[in-house]
């Protein structure tokens, strides 16, 4: 039964991940679909959990960098 679950999760998660990768080239919310596919795969596969953790860290880094740029742009206007 465990193998059936692993296969099912692999097929569903792999399909969602593949759709997200395709959405990089085609219109669509790839930035949301790729992590969703990784999250599905991470329920059964350690490598997907590591990738998801790296993706989350990268998103946090981008968010922090954007906030710093926004603050830097707003600072001269306040003077």
N, C-alpha and C positions, 0 to 999 in steps of 0.2 A: 504494500500500500504506500509506503514511503517513496518508492521509486516512481509510482504513478503520479504522486503529488509533485515530485521533483521534475518529472517530464512535463507535466501540465504547466507548472510555474515557468519552466524554461521556454516553452512554446509561447505562452501568453506574454511573458516579460520580454522575450526576444522580439516578438512581433511589435510590441509597443515601442521598444528601443529602436528597432529598424524604421518604424514609421517616423520617429523623431529625427533620425539621421536623414531620412528622405526630405523631411520638412526643412532641413537646413538649406537645401537647394530650391525647394518649392515653397510657396506661401503656406504658412502655418506656424503654430506656436511651438517650435522645436525646443525652445528653452524651457518649456514646461513638460513636454512629452518625454524628452530624454531622461530627466531625473525620475519621472514616473515609471518608466521602463526599468531603470536601475533599481528603484525601490521595490518593484515587484520581484525582480531577480534576486535582490539582496535577502529576501526571505528564505532563500534556499542555497545561495552561492556566496561564499566568502569573498571571491574576487569582485563581485558586483557591489558588495558592501563597502569594500575599499574604494572602488571607483566612485560610489555615491558620496562617501566621506570626502574624497578629494574634490568632487564637484561642488559640494556644499561649502568647503573651505574657499574654493575659488570664487564662488558667488559672494561670500562674505567679504573677501578681499576686494572684489569689484565694487560692492556696495559701499565699503569704507572709503575707497579711493574716490568714488563719485561724490560722497558727502564732503570729503575734504576739498575737492575742487569747487563744489558749490559754496562752501564756506569761504574759500579764498576769493571767489568772485564777489560774494556779498560784502566782504570786509571793506574793500576800497569804497564802495558805494555808501557805507555807513559813516565814513569820515567826512 
